[in-house]
Protein backbone atom coordinates (compact mmCIF):
# COMPACT_ATOMS: atom_id res chain seq x y z
CA UNK A 1 0.00 0.00 0.00
CA UNK A 2 1.43 3.38 -0.98
CA UNK A 3 1.44 6.22 1.53
CA UNK A 4 1.47 9.83 0.43
CA UNK A 5 4.08 12.21 1.79
CA UNK A 6 2.50 14.52 4.34
CA UNK A 7 1.94 18.02 2.95
CA UNK A 8 3.52 20.61 5.24
CA UNK A 9 2.95 24.33 5.50
CA UNK A 10 5.82 26.35 3.97
CA UNK A 11 7.35 27.22 7.36
CA UNK A 12 7.21 23.58 8.51
CA UNK A 13 8.74 22.48 5.20
CA UNK A 14 11.58 24.96 5.73
CA UNK A 15 12.21 23.65 9.26
CA UNK A 16 12.24 20.05 8.01
CA UNK A 17 14.57 20.88 5.10
CA UNK A 18 16.92 22.55 7.58
CA UNK A 19 16.87 19.47 9.84
CA UNK A 20 17.63 17.18 6.90
CA UNK A 21 20.57 19.38 5.91
CA UNK A 22 21.91 19.35 9.49
CA UNK A 23 21.56 15.56 9.68
CA UNK A 24 23.46 15.17 6.39
CA UNK A 25 26.24 17.35 7.76
CA UNK A 26 26.39 15.30 10.96
CA UNK A 27 26.49 12.08 8.93
CA UNK A 28 29.45 13.51 7.05
CA UNK A 29 31.35 13.87 10.32
CA UNK A 30 31.17 17.65 10.65
CA UNK A 31 28.12 18.52 12.77
CA UNK A 32 27.33 22.06 13.82
CA UNK A 33 28.92 22.43 17.27
CA UNK A 34 28.97 26.22 17.74
CA UNK A 35 26.34 28.91 17.94
CA UNK A 36 25.67 30.00 14.36
CA UNK A 37 22.77 31.49 12.35
CA UNK A 38 21.24 28.96 9.96
CA UNK A 39 19.14 29.06 6.83
CA UNK A 40 18.45 26.60 4.03
CA UNK A 41 18.71 27.34 0.30
CA UNK A 42 16.04 26.44 -2.23
CA UNK A 43 18.09 23.38 -3.23
CA UNK A 44 18.21 22.16 0.37
CA UNK A 45 21.81 23.23 1.00
CA UNK A 46 22.64 24.45 4.49
CA UNK A 47 23.59 28.11 4.83
CA UNK A 48 25.64 28.98 7.93
CA UNK A 49 26.20 32.53 9.09
CA UNK A 50 23.21 33.75 7.08
CA UNK A 51 22.27 37.41 7.44
CA UNK A 52 18.62 36.36 7.20
CA UNK A 53 18.63 33.21 9.34
CA UNK A 54 15.64 30.98 9.91
CA UNK A 55 16.98 29.90 13.32
CA UNK A 56 20.18 30.07 15.35
CA UNK A 57 21.89 26.80 16.27
CA UNK A 58 22.76 26.63 19.97
CA UNK A 59 24.17 23.09 20.35
CA UNK A 60 25.19 23.46 24.00
CA UNK A 61 21.62 24.20 25.14
CA UNK A 62 18.90 21.58 25.79
CA UNK A 63 16.78 22.82 22.87
CA UNK A 64 19.72 23.05 20.50
CA UNK A 65 18.39 26.20 18.84
CA UNK A 66 16.62 29.54 19.24
CA UNK A 67 14.87 32.08 17.08
CA UNK A 68 17.07 34.88 15.73
CA UNK A 69 17.17 38.19 17.62
CA UNK A 70 13.77 39.71 17.16
CA UNK A 71 11.89 36.41 17.26
CA UNK A 72 10.45 34.12 14.64
CA UNK A 73 10.67 35.18 10.98
CA UNK A 74 7.53 36.80 9.64
CA UNK A 75 6.68 33.76 7.52
CA UNK A 76 6.45 31.66 10.68
CA UNK A 77 4.30 34.00 12.74
CA UNK A 78 1.05 32.32 13.69
CA UNK A 79 2.53 28.83 13.38
CA UNK A 80 5.32 28.97 15.95
CA UNK A 81 3.91 26.09 17.99
CA UNK A 82 4.14 23.47 15.23
CA UNK A 83 7.57 24.64 14.05
CA UNK A 84 8.93 24.92 17.57
CA UNK A 85 7.85 21.38 18.47
CA UNK A 86 9.51 20.01 15.33
CA UNK A 87 12.75 21.84 16.08
CA UNK A 88 12.66 21.05 19.81
CA UNK A 89 12.23 17.36 19.07
CA UNK A 90 14.78 16.88 16.28
CA UNK A 91 17.48 19.56 16.69
CA UNK A 92 19.21 17.71 19.58
CA UNK A 93 19.58 14.75 17.19
CA UNK A 94 21.20 16.84 14.46
CA UNK A 95 23.65 19.25 16.12
CA UNK A 96 26.31 19.22 18.80
CA UNK A 97 29.32 17.12 19.70
CA UNK A 98 28.46 13.45 19.31
CA UNK A 99 25.66 13.90 16.79
CA UNK A 100 27.92 12.39 14.13
CA UNK A 101 27.96 9.16 16.16
CA UNK A 102 24.49 8.70 17.61
CA UNK A 103 22.30 5.69 18.36
CA UNK A 104 18.60 6.20 19.12
CA UNK A 105 16.11 3.49 20.01
CA UNK A 106 12.36 3.76 19.52
CA UNK A 107 9.31 1.78 20.62
CA UNK A 108 5.57 2.42 20.40
CA UNK A 109 3.68 0.92 23.33
CA UNK A 110 0.30 0.82 25.01
CA UNK A 111 -0.41 2.51 28.32
CA UNK A 112 0.33 -0.79 30.07
CA UNK A 113 3.67 -1.25 28.35
CA UNK A 114 2.80 -3.68 25.55
CA UNK A 115 4.12 -3.44 22.00
CA UNK A 116 2.09 -6.29 20.51
CA UNK A 117 -0.45 -8.98 21.34
CA UNK A 118 0.84 -12.42 22.31
CA UNK A 119 0.40 -13.49 18.69
CA UNK A 120 2.53 -10.55 17.50
CA UNK A 121 -0.12 -8.18 16.13
CA UNK A 122 1.01 -4.56 16.53
CA UNK A 123 -0.13 -2.50 13.52
CA UNK A 124 -0.94 0.10 14.51
CA UNK A 125 -0.79 0.83 18.22
CA UNK A 126 0.13 4.46 17.67
CA UNK A 127 -1.60 7.13 15.61
CA UNK A 128 -0.75 8.92 12.39
CA UNK A 129 1.51 11.56 13.94
CA UNK A 130 3.52 8.87 15.72
CA UNK A 131 3.94 7.00 12.44
CA UNK A 132 5.13 10.22 10.81
CA UNK A 133 7.63 10.60 13.64
CA UNK A 134 9.02 7.14 12.91
CA UNK A 135 9.49 7.96 9.24
CA UNK A 136 11.16 11.24 10.12
CA UNK A 137 13.63 9.42 12.35
CA UNK A 138 14.44 7.11 9.44
CA UNK A 139 15.14 10.14 7.26
CA UNK A 140 17.48 11.72 9.83
CA UNK A 141 19.68 8.65 10.31
CA UNK A 142 22.14 6.63 8.22
CA UNK A 143 20.69 3.26 9.24
CA UNK A 144 17.42 1.79 10.52
CA UNK A 145 17.81 -1.44 12.52
CA UNK A 146 15.10 -4.03 13.20
CA UNK A 147 15.01 -7.59 14.48
CA UNK A 148 13.71 -10.73 12.83
CA UNK A 149 10.30 -10.75 14.52
CA UNK A 150 9.50 -7.23 13.29
CA UNK A 151 10.09 -8.31 9.70
CA UNK A 152 8.26 -11.62 10.16
CA UNK A 153 5.13 -10.10 11.71
CA UNK A 154 4.85 -6.64 10.10
CA UNK A 155 6.78 -7.03 6.80
CA UNK A 156 7.76 -3.31 6.79
CA UNK A 157 9.57 -1.60 3.93
CA UNK A 158 11.56 0.67 6.31
CA UNK A 159 11.49 3.58 3.88
CA UNK A 160 10.54 7.25 4.26
CA UNK A 161 7.20 7.17 2.48
CA UNK A 162 5.48 9.58 4.90
CA UNK A 163 8.03 12.38 4.77
CA UNK A 164 10.64 13.95 2.53
CA UNK A 165 14.18 12.67 2.87
CA UNK A 166 16.27 9.74 1.68
CA UNK A 167 15.55 6.26 3.00
CA UNK A 168 18.32 4.91 5.26
CA UNK A 169 20.32 1.73 4.87
CA UNK A 170 18.15 -1.05 6.29
CA UNK A 171 19.67 -3.53 8.77
CA UNK A 172 17.89 -6.75 9.69
CA UNK A 173 19.21 -8.84 12.61
CA UNK A 174 18.34 -12.48 11.93
CA UNK A 175 21.01 -14.71 13.53
CA UNK A 176 19.82 -17.99 11.94
CA UNK A 177 18.43 -16.48 8.71
CA UNK A 178 14.94 -17.75 9.41
CA UNK A 179 13.34 -15.03 7.27
CA UNK A 180 12.52 -15.81 3.66
CA UNK A 181 13.78 -13.64 0.79
CA UNK A 182 10.20 -12.75 -0.20
CA UNK A 183 9.97 -10.14 2.56
CA UNK A 184 9.66 -6.62 1.18
CA UNK A 185 12.79 -5.39 2.91
CA UNK A 186 14.83 -7.84 0.79
CA UNK A 187 13.40 -6.72 -2.55
CA UNK A 188 14.75 -3.96 -4.74
CA UNK A 189 14.08 -0.65 -3.01
CA UNK A 190 15.43 2.90 -2.69
CA UNK A 191 18.06 1.84 -0.16
CA UNK A 192 20.44 -1.04 0.53
CA UNK A 193 19.68 -3.85 3.00
CA UNK A 194 22.20 -5.58 5.25
CA UNK A 195 21.24 -8.92 6.78
CA UNK A 196 23.27 -9.59 9.95
CA UNK A 197 23.49 -13.26 10.88
CA UNK A 198 25.83 -15.81 12.43
CA UNK A 199 28.86 -17.04 10.50
CA UNK A 200 27.30 -20.53 10.26
CA UNK A 201 24.04 -19.15 8.84
CA UNK A 202 25.97 -17.01 6.36
CA UNK A 203 27.70 -20.08 4.94
CA UNK A 204 24.48 -22.05 4.53
CA UNK A 205 22.71 -19.67 2.14
CA UNK A 206 24.87 -17.48 -0.10
CA UNK A 207 21.98 -15.31 -1.38
CA UNK A 208 19.06 -13.59 0.34
CA UNK A 209 17.11 -11.51 -2.14
CA UNK A 210 18.85 -8.20 -2.77
CA UNK A 211 20.30 -8.05 0.75
CA UNK A 212 24.00 -8.23 1.53
CA UNK A 213 24.64 -10.96 4.10
CA UNK A 214 26.97 -9.85 6.91
CA UNK A 215 28.42 -12.57 9.16
CA UNK A 216 28.99 -11.82 12.86
CA UNK A 217 30.49 -14.21 15.38
CA UNK A 218 27.88 -15.32 17.92
CA UNK A 219 28.42 -14.81 21.66
CA UNK A 220 26.09 -16.51 24.17
CA UNK A 221 23.74 -17.40 21.34
CA UNK A 222 23.33 -13.79 20.18
CA UNK A 223 24.91 -11.36 17.77
CA UNK A 224 26.85 -8.92 20.02
CA UNK A 225 25.65 -5.35 19.69
CA UNK A 226 29.22 -3.91 19.79
CA UNK A 227 30.18 -6.13 16.85
CA UNK A 228 27.16 -4.94 14.86
CA UNK A 229 27.98 -1.29 15.55
CA UNK A 230 31.65 -1.83 14.71
CA UNK A 231 30.75 -3.32 11.33
CA UNK A 232 28.40 -0.43 10.56
CA UNK A 233 31.08 2.09 11.59
CA UNK A 234 33.55 0.34 9.29
CA UNK A 235 31.13 1.14 6.48
CA UNK A 236 30.90 4.78 7.54
CA UNK A 237 27.43 4.32 9.09
CA UNK A 238 27.45 5.89 12.55
CA UNK A 239 24.03 7.48 12.98
CA UNK A 240 21.87 4.50 13.94
CA UNK A 241 18.10 4.36 14.47
CA UNK A 242 17.01 1.16 16.24
CA UNK A 243 13.33 0.96 15.36
CA UNK A 244 12.40 -2.32 17.01
CA UNK A 245 11.16 -4.61 18.14
CA UNK A 246 11.26 -4.87 21.89
CA UNK A 247 13.98 -7.52 22.10
CA UNK A 248 16.24 -5.66 19.67
CA UNK A 249 15.87 -2.29 21.42
CA UNK A 250 16.35 -4.05 24.77
CA UNK A 251 19.60 -5.63 23.56
CA UNK A 252 21.02 -2.25 22.52
CA UNK A 253 19.90 -0.70 25.81
CA UNK A 254 21.39 -3.53 27.90
CA UNK A 255 24.66 -3.22 25.97
CA UNK A 256 24.90 0.48 26.86
CA UNK A 257 24.77 1.36 23.17
CA UNK A 258 21.81 3.79 23.14
CA UNK A 259 22.30 7.51 23.51
CA UNK A 260 18.58 8.30 23.47
CA UNK A 261 15.36 6.32 23.76
CA UNK A 262 12.07 7.44 22.23
CA UNK A 263 9.01 5.79 23.80
CA UNK A 264 5.65 6.60 22.25
CA UNK A 265 2.77 5.79 24.62
CA UNK A 266 -0.75 5.39 23.24
CA UNK A 267 -3.95 5.56 25.35
CA UNK A 268 -4.68 1.89 24.76
CA UNK A 269 -4.67 -0.99 27.27
CA UNK A 270 -4.08 -4.62 26.19
CA UNK A 271 -3.88 -6.27 29.59
CA UNK A 272 -1.66 -8.93 28.03
CA UNK A 273 0.86 -9.25 25.22
CA UNK A 274 4.53 -8.66 24.58
CA UNK A 275 6.36 -6.18 26.83
CA UNK A 276 8.17 -3.19 25.38
CA UNK A 277 11.49 -3.69 27.19
CA UNK A 278 13.00 -6.87 28.59
CA UNK A 279 16.20 -6.30 30.58
CA UNK A 280 18.25 -8.30 33.09
CA UNK A 281 16.47 -8.76 36.42
CA UNK A 282 17.09 -6.29 39.23
CA UNK A 283 16.67 -7.17 42.91
CA UNK A 284 16.63 -3.72 44.51
CA UNK A 285 14.79 -0.54 43.51
CA UNK A 286 18.08 1.31 43.68
CA UNK A 287 19.26 -0.70 40.67
CA UNK A 288 16.53 0.82 38.48
CA UNK A 289 17.77 3.29 35.89
CA UNK A 290 16.38 6.82 36.10
CA UNK A 291 16.49 8.74 32.84
CA UNK A 292 16.35 12.42 32.01
CA UNK A 293 13.35 12.99 29.76
CA UNK A 294 11.22 15.43 27.80
CA UNK A 295 7.74 14.80 26.46
CA UNK A 296 5.86 15.83 23.33
CA UNK A 297 2.26 15.45 22.19
CA UNK A 298 1.87 13.52 18.93
CA UNK A 299 -1.84 13.64 18.32
CA UNK A 300 -3.43 11.17 20.72
CA UNK A 301 -0.03 9.80 21.76
CA UNK A 302 2.69 11.07 24.10
CA UNK A 303 6.35 10.75 23.14
CA UNK A 304 8.96 10.46 25.90
CA UNK A 305 12.41 11.48 24.64
CA UNK A 306 14.88 10.04 27.18
CA UNK A 307 18.60 10.67 27.43
CA UNK A 308 20.28 7.34 28.11
CA UNK A 309 24.00 8.00 27.59
CA UNK A 310 25.95 11.21 27.01
CORHUBEL-V538516 format. One record per residue. SS is DSSP state (H for helix, E for strand, L for the rest). PHI is phi in whole degrees, 0 to 359 (* if undefined). PSI is psi in whole degrees, -180 to 180 (NA if undefined). Layout:
[[SS:PHI:PSI] [SS:PHI:PSI]]
This chain:
[[L:*:128] [L:279:148] [L:234:127] [L:287:146] [L:294:136] [L:293:129] [L:284:129] [L:248:151] [L:296:156] [H:307:-41] [H:291:-37] [H:291:-38] [H:297:-39] [H:296:-45] [H:299:-43] [H:292:-41] [H:299:-39] [H:295:-44] [H:297:-41] [H:298:-41] [H:295:-40] [H:294:-39] [H:295:-40] [H:298:-41] [H:294:-42] [H:297:-41] [H:298:-31] [L:282:-3] [L:93:6] [L:230:66] [L:292:159] [L:290:123] [L:239:-7] [L:241:163] [L:291:124] [E:204:139] [E:293:142] [E:230:143] [E:215:172] [E:229:134] [L:284:169] [L:300:-29] [L:272:7] [L:89:1] [L:286:144] [E:281:134] [E:246:114] [E:260:147] [L:72:21] [L:297:142] [L:282:-16] [L:234:68] [L:287:152] [L:278:-45] [E:217:175] [E:242:126] [E:287:132] [L:226:76] [L:298:-21] [L:272:1] [L:258:158] [L:302:-38] [L:284:-32] [L:85:1] [E:195:171] [E:204:166] [L:288:156] [L:297:165] [L:306:129] [L:102:-7] [L:95:-168] [L:296:145] [L:303:154] [H:303:-34] [H:292:-17] [H:262:-17] [L:305:134] [L:93:-9] [L:226:23] [H:302:-37] [H:300:-49] [H:295:-44] [H:292:-42] [H:297:-41] [H:296:-42] [H:301:-47] [H:290:-40] [H:300:-39] [H:286:-43] [H:257:-22] [H:302:-42] [H:298:-16] [H:271:-9] [H:241:-14] [L:228:164] [L:98:159] [L:301:131] [L:97:-14] [L:289:-16] [L:281:-10] [L:218:83] [E:226:134] [E:236:123] [E:237:130] [E:259:155] [E:214:137] [E:219:145] [E:250:124] [E:226:165] [E:281:175] [L:298:-28] [L:261:23] [L:77:29] [E:251:142] [E:252:-8] [E:192:163] [L:289:173] [L:299:-30] [L:278:-6] [L:101:3] [L:286:128] [L:218:-10] [L:270:121] [L:238:124] [L:292:-43] [L:266:167] [L:271:-175] [H:299:-42] [H:293:-33] [H:292:-38] [H:295:-40] [H:299:-41] [H:301:-42] [H:299:-44] [H:293:-35] [H:294:-39] [H:298:-41] [H:303:-44] [H:292:-25] [H:270:-6] [L:240:160] [L:286:-34] [E:221:143] [E:244:129] [E:247:133] [E:221:160] [E:267:174] [H:301:-45] [H:296:-34] [H:298:-43] [H:291:-43] [H:298:-41] [H:267:-32] [H:252:-22] [L:49:52] [L:284:158] [L:271:-25] [L:62:40] [L:248:-177] [L:251:56] [L:289:-24] [L:265:-1] [L:210:166] [L:282:149] [L:129:150] [L:290:145] [L:287:142] [L:280:168] [E:298:136] [E:258:129] [E:242:125] [E:246:127] [E:260:109] [L:220:83] [L:309:-40] [L:257:6] [L:55:52] [L:278:-18] [L:284:144] [L:274:156] [L:290:-6] [L:282:-10] [L:297:145] [H:298:-29] [H:293:-20] [H:264:1] [L:267:168] [L:303:131] [L:206:177] [L:294:-12] [L:221:162] [L:285:158] [E:234:132] [E:247:127] [E:255:109] [E:271:128] [E:211:176] [E:288:161] [H:297:-38] [H:296:-45] [H:294:-33] [H:294:-35] [H:285:-26] [H:289:-39] [L:229:105] [L:290:-24] [L:240:153] [L:208:76] [L:61:-137] [L:267:3] [L:283:149] [E:270:126] [E:275:127] [E:241:118] [E:273:134] [E:231:137] [L:291:132] [E:282:143] [E:228:123] [L:56:36] [L:79:6] [E:229:162] [E:274:116] [L:297:132] [H:302:-45] [H:302:-36] [H:291:-37] [H:296:-47] [H:295:-38] [H:296:-40] [H:293:-40] [H:295:-42] [H:298:-37] [H:299:-28] [L:269:5] [L:80:18] [L:252:102] [L:237:-9] [E:257:106] [E:244:127] [E:250:113] [E:265:102] [E:275:-22] [E:152:-176] [L:277:-155] [H:301:-43] [H:293:-37] [H:291:-47] [H:298:-40] [H:299:-40] [H:294:-39] [H:291:-39] [H:294:-45] [H:296:-30] [L:279:-1] [L:70:26] [L:263:-11] [L:271:136] [L:269:-37] [E:221:155] [E:228:123] [E:257:119] [E:242:114] [E:265:123] [E:249:124] [E:256:148] [L:282:60] [L:229:142] [L:238:124] [L:269:-42] [L:80:-8] [L:197:176] [L:119:-171] [E:276:133] [E:287:156] [L:289:-51] [L:239:139] [L:229:108] [L:238:167] [L:304:145] [L:297:141] [L:248:153] [L:251:-22] [L:233:146] [H:300:-30] [H:295:-15] [H:277:-12] [L:295:146] [L:266:124] [L:260:127] [L:250:147] [E:285:142] [E:211:158] [E:232:162] [E:225:151] [E:222:146] [E:272:126] [E:238:82] [L:64:-123] [L:281:-13] [E:260:162] [E:239:128] [E:259:126] [E:259:118] [E:259:108] [E:250:133] [E:276:121] [L:259:-47] [L:217:137] [L:246:NA]]
